[in-house]
Amino acid sequence: MKKIFLLAILIFGFSCSSPKFINDYSSLKSFNKSLVASKVDLNNWHNLDPEIDSIPGTSVERAHDELLNGLKGKKVIVAVIDTGLDTGHKSLSNNIWINKDEKINGKDDDNNGYIDDINGWNYLGSAYDETRDMTRILRDNKVNNRKYDLVEEEIKKEIKRSNEQLNILNYYIQILENSKELLSDHLNDDNFTVEDVNNIETEDEKLIRAKNIYIDFDSYGYTREYLNEGVEQYNDFINYHFNTDYNGRKTNDDIYDLYDTNYGDPNISNIKDSESHSTHVSGIISGDRQNEKGNKGINNLVEIMALRAIPNGDEYDKDVARAIRYAVDNGAKIINGSFGKYFSSNPEWVIDAIRYASENNVLIIAAAGNESKDLDSLSNDNYPNDQFFNKDEFSDTFIKVGASSINLDGNFTAYFSNYGKINV
């Protein structure tokens, strides 16, 4: 599931009060931060229990205490099809899968078709920035006349929306910086705190406005770094994701030939710091439960098999299909796929791979997506899935999972999560 920077498009005028806008916290209407922070470690809320902790987590801690205490288990290989992985991370380094039948010697020792695949495989090579699948469909003329206008119109809409969001983000950055400058001059301190700002007493309208803006921005988590991240993402949309003149593929293979297999390399590490999604996901699955740093993983009896196949853009169907088959053939019992898209060039390749996993009793956990869409609707195609073009499900080991929030009330489903009584 790709991280999406969410920012509401609001038109507002300036007065003494600051603007109200929406970000990832907007659904947490019943979430009392001070109360929860006093009760639990917020890094670990997702592992807590609704009954014991009054927090709608996954009851992982309760399971360890009541069901698993004193029991011995065996290691399970979990394949994470995602971005590059920080294999040296202190909370993960002891839980990385090692292919014991392979040696680093430039040879395919285990005859699985991959040379020196010690921890998994990198299907992206040195690339990371990429287009969306709809862009590739248009760029490579892999679309029939019926869908051409649909894809072209969708790309135009996305570019327009991205430019609008960039204008808003740059506007927010400007008013935040202007407010900080006024507050800094008033406090005679460049390193002031929110508490310092709260304590300002003034009748100066400009200063009151700056104070309210700064406090509101802070309460919503709109730091300069956060806003800059949004600017970077929407620039990526324009420059890479929806740019039909761009091609990020660097592996010299034919993306439309499933049997052109001589590509990629064994380097499954992230190639830049911002490529962190696989590390994040793997930490939730198996982060060290003993080191008291960051979140606790669900279970440490896990070996993470890293399959780097998700770029900054849409994944290639060829890479996903081959990664699923790699995971099954090399001993994974669970595959985690936190990615997805709404256009697919070759969905049949991935469908065949999902069917192959099911035939071998390998569980696939797939993310539902972050667009608040009903995936039971025939108009919302979402890939990967275990249906062949809206026909009956063909896999008993494929689960599409949505996101929950920290609330126990009607806002239990995260506001951004895709949903569907049948498909999620």
C-alpha positions as CSV (number, residue, x, y, z in Angstrom):
1,M,0.0,0.0,0.0
2,K,1.7,3.2,-1.1
3,K,1.9,6.1,1.3
4,I,-0.3,8.9,0.1
5,F,0.1,12.5,1.3
6,L,-3.4,13.7,2.1
7,L,-4.3,17.3,2.2
8,A,-7.7,18.8,1.8
9,I,-8.2,21.5,-0.8
10,L,-9.8,24.3,1.1
11,I,-10.4,27.9,0.1
12,F,-10.3,30.2,3.1
13,G,-9.7,33.9,3.8
14,F,-7.4,35.2,6.5
15,S,-8.8,36.7,9.6
16,C,-7.5,36.5,13.2
17,S,-8.3,32.8,13.3
18,S,-6.2,30.3,11.4
19,P,-7.4,27.8,8.8
20,K,-8.8,24.4,9.6
21,F,-7.9,21.6,7.3
22,I,-7.7,17.8,7.2
23,N,-4.9,15.3,7.3
24,D,-4.3,11.7,8.4
25,Y,-5.7,12.5,11.9
26,S,-9.1,13.8,10.7
27,S,-11.0,10.6,11.5
28,L,-9.8,10.4,15.1
29,K,-12.7,12.5,16.5
30,S,-12.9,10.5,19.8
31,F,-9.1,10.1,20.1
32,N,-8.0,11.9,23.3
33,K,-4.3,12.1,22.7
34,S,-3.4,13.1,26.3
35,L,-5.5,10.3,27.8
36,V,-4.1,7.6,25.5
37,A,-0.6,8.8,25.8
38,S,-0.8,8.6,29.5
39,K,-2.0,5.0,29.3
40,V,0.0,3.3,26.5
41,D,3.0,3.6,24.4
42,L,1.6,5.0,21.1
43,N,4.3,3.1,19.2
44,N,2.5,-0.1,20.3
45,W,-1.2,0.7,20.3
46,H,-1.9,-1.6,17.3
47,N,-0.8,-4.6,19.3
48,L,-3.2,-3.8,22.2
49,D,-6.6,-5.3,23.1
50,P,-10.0,-3.6,23.0
51,E,-11.2,-5.4,26.1
52,I,-8.1,-5.1,28.3
53,D,-6.6,-1.8,27.1
54,S,-9.7,-0.1,25.6
55,I,-7.7,0.3,22.4
56,P,-8.9,-1.4,19.2
57,G,-5.6,-3.1,18.4
58,T,-5.0,-6.6,17.2
59,S,-4.7,-8.2,20.6
60,V,-1.1,-9.3,19.9
61,E,0.2,-8.6,23.4
62,R,-2.8,-10.5,24.9
63,A,-2.1,-13.4,22.6
64,H,1.5,-13.6,23.7
65,D,0.5,-13.4,27.4
66,E,-2.5,-15.8,27.4
67,L,-2.1,-18.1,24.4
68,L,1.6,-18.4,23.6
69,N,3.2,-18.1,27.0
70,G,5.5,-21.0,27.6
71,L,5.0,-22.5,24.2
72,K,7.7,-23.1,21.6
73,G,7.2,-22.4,18.0
74,K,9.1,-22.7,14.7
75,K,10.2,-20.1,12.3
76,V,7.9,-19.1,9.5
77,I,9.2,-17.4,6.3
78,V,7.2,-14.3,5.4
79,A,7.9,-12.8,2.0
80,V,7.5,-9.0,1.9
81,I,6.9,-7.8,-1.7
82,D,7.7,-4.1,-1.3
83,T,10.4,-1.5,-1.6
84,G,14.0,-2.1,-0.7
85,L,14.6,-3.2,2.9
86,D,17.0,-1.8,5.5
87,T,18.5,-5.2,6.4
88,G,20.9,-3.5,9.0
89,H,18.1,-2.1,11.0
90,K,18.6,-3.0,14.7
91,S,15.0,-4.1,15.1
92,L,15.1,-6.3,12.0
93,S,18.6,-7.6,11.4
94,N,18.1,-10.8,13.4
95,N,14.9,-11.7,11.5
96,I,16.1,-11.6,7.8
97,W,15.7,-14.8,5.8
98,I,18.9,-16.4,4.6
99,N,18.9,-18.7,1.7
100,K,21.2,-21.4,3.1
101,D,21.4,-23.2,-0.3
102,E,23.0,-20.2,-1.9
103,K,26.5,-18.7,-1.7
104,I,27.8,-15.3,-2.8
105,N,30.0,-16.6,-5.7
106,G,28.3,-15.4,-8.9
107,K,26.7,-18.8,-9.4
108,D,23.1,-20.1,-9.0
109,D,24.0,-22.7,-6.4
110,D,20.5,-23.8,-5.6
111,N,19.4,-23.8,-9.3
112,N,16.3,-21.6,-8.6
113,G,17.1,-19.3,-11.5
114,Y,18.5,-16.5,-9.3
115,I,22.2,-15.9,-8.7
116,D,23.4,-15.0,-5.2
117,D,19.9,-14.5,-3.9
118,I,20.9,-14.7,-0.2
119,N,18.0,-12.7,1.3
120,G,15.6,-12.4,-1.6
121,W,15.6,-10.6,-5.0
122,N,15.6,-7.1,-6.4
123,Y,13.4,-6.9,-9.5
124,L,13.9,-3.2,-9.9
125,G,17.7,-3.0,-10.3
126,S,19.0,0.5,-9.6
127,A,15.6,2.1,-10.4
128,Y,13.1,3.6,-8.0
129,D,11.1,6.5,-9.6
130,E,8.5,5.1,-11.9
131,T,5.3,5.8,-13.8
132,R,1.8,4.6,-13.0
133,D,0.5,1.7,-14.9
134,M,-2.1,3.9,-16.6
135,T,0.7,6.1,-17.9
136,R,2.6,3.1,-19.3
137,I,-0.6,1.9,-20.9
138,L,-0.9,5.2,-22.7
139,R,2.8,5.6,-23.4
140,D,3.3,2.2,-24.9
141,N,-0.1,2.1,-26.7
142,K,-1.2,-1.0,-24.7
143,V,-4.8,0.1,-24.6
144,N,-7.8,-0.5,-26.8
145,N,-9.8,2.4,-28.2
146,R,-12.5,2.0,-25.6
147,K,-10.1,2.7,-22.7
148,Y,-7.8,5.2,-24.4
149,D,-9.9,8.2,-23.7
150,L,-10.6,7.0,-20.1
151,V,-6.8,6.6,-19.4
152,E,-5.9,9.9,-21.1
153,E,-8.6,11.8,-19.2
154,E,-7.6,10.2,-15.8
155,I,-4.0,11.3,-16.3
156,K,-5.0,14.9,-17.2
157,K,-7.2,15.0,-14.0
158,E,-4.3,13.7,-11.8
159,I,-1.8,16.3,-13.2
160,K,-4.4,19.0,-12.7
161,R,-5.0,17.9,-9.1
162,S,-1.3,17.6,-8.4
163,N,-0.7,21.1,-9.5
164,E,-3.6,22.4,-7.4
165,Q,-2.2,20.6,-4.3
166,L,1.3,21.9,-5.0
167,N,-0.1,25.5,-5.0
168,I,-1.9,24.9,-1.7
169,L,1.2,23.3,-0.1
170,N,3.5,26.1,-1.1
171,Y,0.9,28.5,0.2
172,Y,0.8,26.7,3.6
173,I,4.6,26.7,3.7
174,Q,4.7,30.5,3.0
175,I,2.1,31.4,5.8
176,L,3.8,29.0,8.2
177,E,7.2,30.6,7.6
178,N,5.7,34.1,7.8
179,S,4.1,33.2,11.1
180,K,7.3,31.7,12.5
181,E,9.2,34.8,11.5
182,L,6.7,37.1,13.4
183,L,6.8,34.8,16.5
184,S,10.5,34.6,16.5
185,D,10.9,38.4,16.4
186,H,8.4,38.8,19.2
187,L,10.0,36.1,21.4
188,N,13.5,37.0,20.3
189,D,14.2,33.3,19.9
190,D,14.4,31.2,16.8
191,N,14.0,27.9,18.8
192,F,10.7,28.6,20.5
193,T,8.2,25.9,21.5
194,V,4.4,25.6,21.1
195,E,4.2,26.3,24.8
196,D,6.1,29.6,24.3
197,V,3.6,30.5,21.6
198,N,0.6,29.6,23.8
199,N,1.9,31.9,26.5
200,I,2.0,35.0,24.2
201,E,-0.4,37.7,25.3
202,T,-1.0,40.4,22.7
203,E,-3.6,42.6,21.1
204,D,-1.6,42.9,17.9
205,E,-3.8,41.3,15.2
206,K,-0.9,40.2,13.0
207,L,0.7,38.5,16.0
208,I,-2.6,36.9,17.1
209,R,-3.0,35.5,13.5
210,A,0.5,34.2,13.5
211,K,0.0,32.6,16.9
212,N,-3.2,30.8,15.8
213,I,-1.7,29.6,12.6
214,Y,1.3,28.2,14.3
215,I,-0.7,26.4,17.0
216,D,-3.2,24.9,14.5
217,F,-0.5,23.8,12.1
218,D,1.3,22.1,15.0
219,S,-1.8,20.4,16.3
220,Y,-2.4,18.8,12.8
221,G,1.2,17.8,12.4
222,Y,1.8,20.3,9.6
223,T,5.5,20.9,10.2
224,R,7.7,22.3,7.5
225,E,9.2,18.8,7.0
226,Y,5.7,17.3,6.5
227,L,4.7,20.0,4.0
228,N,8.0,19.5,2.1
229,E,7.3,15.8,1.9
230,G,3.9,16.6,0.3
231,V,5.6,19.0,-2.2
232,E,8.1,16.2,-3.1
233,Q,5.3,13.7,-3.6
234,Y,3.2,15.9,-5.9
235,N,6.3,16.8,-7.9
236,D,6.8,13.0,-8.3
237,F,3.3,12.7,-9.6
238,I,3.9,15.3,-12.2
239,N,7.5,14.4,-13.1
240,Y,7.3,10.6,-12.9
241,H,3.9,9.0,-12.2
242,F,1.8,10.7,-14.8
243,N,4.5,11.8,-17.3
244,T,4.1,9.8,-20.5
245,D,7.6,10.9,-21.6
246,Y,9.2,9.2,-18.6
247,N,10.5,5.6,-18.4
248,G,12.2,4.6,-15.2
249,R,12.9,1.0,-16.0
250,K,16.6,0.2,-15.9
251,T,16.8,-3.6,-16.1
252,N,16.8,-3.9,-19.9
253,D,14.1,-6.5,-19.9
254,D,10.8,-6.5,-21.9
255,I,8.1,-5.6,-19.3
256,Y,5.5,-7.2,-21.6
257,D,7.3,-10.6,-21.8
258,L,6.8,-12.7,-18.7
259,Y,9.5,-15.1,-19.9
260,D,12.2,-12.5,-20.3
261,T,13.6,-13.4,-16.9
262,N,17.3,-12.5,-17.0
263,Y,17.0,-9.3,-15.0
264,G,17.4,-7.8,-11.5
265,D,20.0,-8.5,-8.9
266,P,20.3,-9.8,-5.3
267,N,20.7,-6.3,-3.7
268,I,17.4,-6.0,-1.8
269,S,18.4,-2.9,0.2
270,N,16.7,0.4,-0.1
271,I,18.7,2.7,-2.4
272,K,17.7,6.0,-0.6
273,D,16.5,6.8,2.9
274,S,13.0,7.8,1.8
275,E,12.5,4.3,0.3
276,S,11.4,3.0,3.7
277,H,8.0,1.3,3.2
278,S,9.4,-2.3,3.3
279,T,11.3,-1.6,6.5
280,H,8.1,-0.1,8.0
281,V,6.0,-3.1,7.0
282,S,8.6,-5.6,8.1
283,G,8.9,-3.9,11.5
284,I,5.2,-4.3,12.1
285,I,5.5,-8.0,11.2
286,S,8.7,-8.9,13.1
287,G,10.3,-5.9,14.8
288,D,12.4,-6.9,17.8
289,R,10.0,-7.3,20.7
290,Q,12.8,-7.1,23.3
291,N,14.9,-4.1,22.5
292,E,12.4,-1.5,23.8
293,K,13.0,0.7,20.8
294,G,10.2,1.6,18.4
295,N,7.2,-0.7,17.9
296,K,7.1,-4.3,18.8
297,G,6.6,-6.8,15.9
298,I,3.8,-9.3,15.9
299,N,6.1,-12.2,16.3
300,N,9.9,-12.8,16.3
301,L,9.6,-16.4,15.0
302,V,9.6,-14.9,11.5
303,E,12.2,-14.7,8.8
304,I,11.6,-11.8,6.4
305,M,12.2,-12.7,2.7
306,A,12.7,-9.4,1.0
307,L,11.5,-9.0,-2.6
308,R,12.1,-5.5,-3.9
309,A,9.4,-5.0,-6.6
310,I,7.5,-1.8,-5.6
311,P,8.9,1.4,-7.0
312,N,7.9,5.1,-6.4
313,G,5.1,4.7,-8.8
314,D,3.1,1.6,-9.9
315,E,4.5,-1.9,-9.7
316,Y,5.0,-4.0,-12.8
317,D,2.7,-7.0,-13.1
318,K,5.6,-9.0,-14.4
319,D,7.7,-8.3,-11.2
320,V,4.8,-9.0,-8.9
321,A,3.9,-12.3,-10.6
322,R,7.6,-13.4,-10.5
323,A,8.0,-12.3,-6.9
324,I,5.0,-14.3,-5.8
325,R,6.3,-17.4,-7.5
326,Y,9.7,-16.9,-6.0
327,A,8.3,-16.7,-2.5
328,V,6.3,-19.9,-3.0
329,D,9.1,-21.8,-4.5
330,N,11.6,-20.7,-1.9
331,G,9.7,-21.6,1.3
332,A,7.5,-18.6,2.2
333,K,4.3,-19.6,3.9
334,I,2.9,-16.0,4.0
335,I,3.3,-13.2,1.4
336,N,2.6,-9.6,2.4
337,G,1.7,-7.2,-0.4
338,S,1.1,-3.7,0.8
339,F,0.6,-2.2,-2.7
340,G,-2.1,-1.9,-5.3
341,K,-3.3,0.0,-8.3
342,Y,-6.5,0.6,-10.4
343,F,-5.0,-0.1,-13.9
344,S,-3.2,-3.3,-14.8
345,S,-1.4,-4.1,-18.1
346,N,-1.2,-7.9,-17.5
347,P,-3.4,-8.9,-14.6
348,E,-3.6,-12.5,-15.9
349,W,0.1,-13.0,-14.9
350,V,-0.6,-12.0,-11.3
351,I,-3.8,-13.9,-11.2
352,D,-2.0,-17.1,-12.3
353,A,0.7,-16.4,-9.6
354,I,-2.0,-16.0,-6.9
355,R,-3.6,-19.2,-8.0
356,Y,-0.2,-20.9,-7.8
357,A,0.2,-19.6,-4.2
358,S,-3.2,-21.0,-3.3
359,E,-2.4,-24.4,-4.8
360,N,0.6,-24.5,-2.6
361,N,-1.2,-23.4,0.5
362,V,0.6,-20.0,0.8
363,L,-1.4,-17.2,2.4
364,I,-1.3,-13.8,0.6
365,I,-2.2,-10.7,2.6
366,A,-2.9,-7.8,0.2
367,A,-3.7,-4.2,1.1
368,A,-7.1,-2.8,0.1
369,G,-5.9,0.7,-0.7
370,N,-6.1,4.2,0.6
371,E,-8.7,5.9,-1.6
372,S,-12.0,5.4,0.5
373,K,-13.5,3.3,-2.3
374,D,-16.0,0.5,-2.2
375,L,-14.2,-2.4,-3.8
376,D,-17.4,-4.4,-4.1
377,S,-18.4,-1.9,-6.9
378,L,-17.7,-3.2,-10.4
379,S,-16.4,0.3,-11.3
380,N,-13.5,0.1,-8.8
381,D,-11.1,-2.4,-10.3
382,N,-8.3,-2.9,-7.8
383,Y,-5.2,-5.0,-8.4
384,P,-4.0,-7.5,-7.2
385,N,-7.1,-9.5,-6.4
386,D,-8.4,-13.0,-6.4
387,Q,-11.1,-12.5,-8.9
388,F,-10.7,-12.9,-12.7
389,F,-12.3,-9.9,-14.2
390,N,-15.2,-9.7,-11.6
391,K,-15.9,-13.4,-11.7
392,D,-16.0,-15.7,-8.7
393,E,-13.0,-15.9,-6.4
394,F,-10.4,-18.5,-7.3
395,S,-8.2,-18.5,-4.2
396,D,-8.9,-19.6,-0.7
397,T,-5.6,-18.2,0.6
398,F,-5.9,-14.6,-0.5
399,I,-7.1,-11.9,1.9
400,K,-7.5,-8.2,1.1
401,V,-7.2,-6.1,4.3
402,G,-8.4,-2.6,5.0
403,A,-7.2,-0.2,7.7
404,S,-8.7,0.5,11.1
405,S,-8.3,3.5,13.3
406,I,-7.6,4.0,17.0
407,N,-11.3,4.5,17.7
408,L,-13.8,2.2,19.3
409,D,-16.8,4.1,17.9
410,G,-18.3,4.5,14.5
411,N,-15.0,5.7,13.2
412,F,-13.4,2.3,13.6
413,T,-12.6,2.0,9.9
414,A,-9.9,4.5,9.0
415,Y,-11.5,7.3,6.9
416,F,-9.0,6.7,4.0
417,S,-9.3,3.0,3.8
418,N,-11.0,1.2,0.9
419,Y,-13.7,-1.2,2.0
420,G,-16.2,-3.8,0.8
421,K,-18.3,-6.4,2.7
422,I,-17.4,-9.0,0.1
423,N,-13.9,-8.1,-1.0
424,V,-12.3,-6.6,2.0
